Amino acid sequence: MEIIMKKNSQKEYVVIGLGRFGSSIAKQLEANGCKVLAIDRNEQRIRQIAEYVTLAMCLDVSNEEALEELGGHNFDGAIVSIGHSLDASVLATIWAKEQGIPQVIAKAYDEMQEKILTKIGADKIIHPEKELGVQLANDLAFNNLFDAIELSSEHSIAEILTLTDWIGKNLREIRLREKYGVTAIAIKRNGTLIVNPPADSPAKKDDIFLLLGTNATLKKIASINVSKRNP
């Protein structure tokens, strides 16, 4: 077994499985000031991540006896990101729950794996490939018409330049919710961010609205702007 020590932090997490996804999570947690135990059966991966985490351990979690060597740890959360074996993922998830770790997050490749991991107690299931695909599809569909923060696969907060029809009208007159089904959470004006903009404040030509809504609706609004600028 290969164990490499580094430093101490505050919150403690264990990341099991150090592929691209698991490694990125482990490194970012450590960068955010957390204490991270990174586990993988591949010694090369352990060597590659050792300098970025508190503790790196070469261990095969498909071996129940090896898991027992970890003992009881007071982790705040466990991330199970194993790609080579469903059995290993299941064993690691069960171990994490038996240790009383309050938040166990497991990576799944399909709905069947998600059902199994949920059944054995995983608190949250993530589909990194699927979620990345959804984001890429949205980016391609929006054609970079606006800057957006994706909240889910269906909703975002987007920056959209004031439509011509909005100029000189206040929020009551524009009727964003009734007419477009979106909510204005802020307005950028002359370098200043106006949060919860007053309903009686008229929109100006160069205002940038931060709108919360469905991706489909935001795309339509952005398309209106583009079509009017490029007749």
Solvent accessible surface area in square Angstrom, and as a share of the most:
residue,aa,sasa,rsa
1,M,133,0.59
2,E,45,0.20
3,I,89,0.45
4,I,55,0.28
5,M,135,0.60
6,K,88,0.37
7,K,94,0.40
8,N,122,0.63
9,S,37,0.24
10,Q,157,0.70
11,K,116,0.49
12,E,50,0.22
13,Y,34,0.13
14,V,0,0.00
15,V,0,0.00
16,I,2,0.01
17,G,6,0.06
18,L,4,0.02
19,G,24,0.23
20,R,229,0.84
21,F,53,0.22
22,G,0,0.00
23,S,23,0.15
24,S,61,0.40
25,I,40,0.20
26,A,0,0.00
27,K,79,0.34
28,Q,103,0.46
29,L,31,0.15
30,E,10,0.05
31,A,80,0.62
32,N,102,0.52
33,G,37,0.35
34,C,15,0.09
35,K,61,0.26
36,V,1,0.00
37,L,8,0.04
38,A,0,0.00
39,I,1,0.00
40,D,11,0.06
41,R,124,0.45
42,N,63,0.32
43,E,90,0.40
44,Q,102,0.45
45,R,98,0.36
46,I,0,0.00
47,R,138,0.50
48,Q,107,0.48
49,I,3,0.01
50,A,10,0.08
51,E,119,0.54
52,Y,96,0.37
53,V,0,0.00
54,T,1,0.00
55,L,32,0.16
56,A,0,0.00
57,M,18,0.08
58,C,17,0.10
59,L,9,0.04
60,D,52,0.27
61,V,7,0.04
62,S,48,0.31
63,N,73,0.38
64,E,109,0.49
65,E,128,0.57
66,A,14,0.11
67,L,8,0.04
68,E,129,0.58
69,E,117,0.53
70,L,9,0.04
71,G,32,0.31
72,G,68,0.66
73,H,72,0.32
74,N,136,0.70
75,F,14,0.06
76,D,56,0.29
77,G,1,0.01
78,A,0,0.00
79,I,9,0.04
80,V,0,0.00
81,S,5,0.03
82,I,5,0.03
83,G,51,0.49
84,H,91,0.41
85,S,33,0.21
86,L,70,0.35
87,D,102,0.53
88,A,0,0.00
89,S,1,0.00
90,V,29,0.16
91,L,42,0.21
92,A,0,0.00
93,T,0,0.00
94,I,60,0.30
95,W,13,0.05
96,A,0,0.00
97,K,68,0.29
98,E,135,0.60
99,Q,58,0.26
100,G,57,0.55
101,I,5,0.03
102,P,98,0.61
103,Q,82,0.37
104,V,0,0.00
105,I,33,0.17
106,A,0,0.00
107,K,18,0.07
108,A,1,0.00
109,Y,108,0.41
110,D,76,0.40
111,E,127,0.57
112,M,126,0.56
113,Q,17,0.08
114,E,58,0.26
115,K,131,0.56
116,I,56,0.28
117,L,0,0.00
118,T,73,0.43
119,K,178,0.75
120,I,48,0.24
121,G,25,0.24
122,A,9,0.07
123,D,77,0.40
124,K,109,0.46
125,I,29,0.15
126,I,22,0.11
127,H,28,0.12
128,P,21,0.13
129,E,97,0.44
130,K,133,0.56
131,E,92,0.41
132,L,126,0.63
133,G,37,0.35
134,V,43,0.25
135,Q,83,0.37
136,L,102,0.51
137,A,56,0.43
138,N,27,0.14
139,D,67,0.35
140,L,121,0.60
141,A,44,0.34
142,F,17,0.07
143,N,106,0.54
144,N,135,0.69
145,L,55,0.28
146,F,24,0.10
147,D,102,0.53
148,A,48,0.37
149,I,112,0.57
150,E,58,0.26
151,L,97,0.48
152,S,51,0.33
153,S,65,0.42
154,E,110,0.50
155,H,75,0.34
156,S,3,0.02
157,I,34,0.17
158,A,0,0.00
159,E,49,0.22
160,I,4,0.02
161,L,64,0.32
162,T,7,0.04
163,L,2,0.01
164,T,87,0.50
165,D,72,0.37
166,W,5,0.02
167,I,74,0.38
168,G,53,0.51
169,K,89,0.38
170,N,29,0.15
171,L,30,0.15
172,R,159,0.58
173,E,102,0.46
174,I,7,0.03
175,R,129,0.47
176,L,11,0.05
177,R,169,0.62
178,E,124,0.55
179,K,133,0.56
180,Y,37,0.14
181,G,53,0.51
182,V,1,0.01
183,T,39,0.23
184,A,18,0.14
185,I,52,0.26
186,A,4,0.03
187,I,4,0.02
188,K,74,0.32
189,R,36,0.13
190,N,142,0.73
191,G,86,0.83
192,T,81,0.47
193,L,91,0.45
194,I,46,0.24
195,V,95,0.55
196,N,121,0.62
197,P,13,0.08
198,P,73,0.46
199,A,40,0.31
200,D,91,0.47
201,S,24,0.16
202,P,66,0.41
203,A,5,0.04
204,K,105,0.45
205,K,142,0.60
206,D,106,0.55
207,D,1,0.01
208,I,57,0.29
209,F,1,0.00
210,L,25,0.13
211,L,0,0.00
212,L,64,0.32
213,G,6,0.06
214,T,52,0.30
215,N,11,0.06
216,A,65,0.50
217,T,31,0.18
218,L,0,0.00
219,K,72,0.31
220,K,139,0.59
221,I,2,0.01
222,A,4,0.03
223,S,45,0.29
224,I,60,0.30
225,N,10,0.05
226,V,52,0.30
227,S,66,0.43
228,K,95,0.40
229,R,132,0.48
230,N,103,0.53
231,P,159,1.00
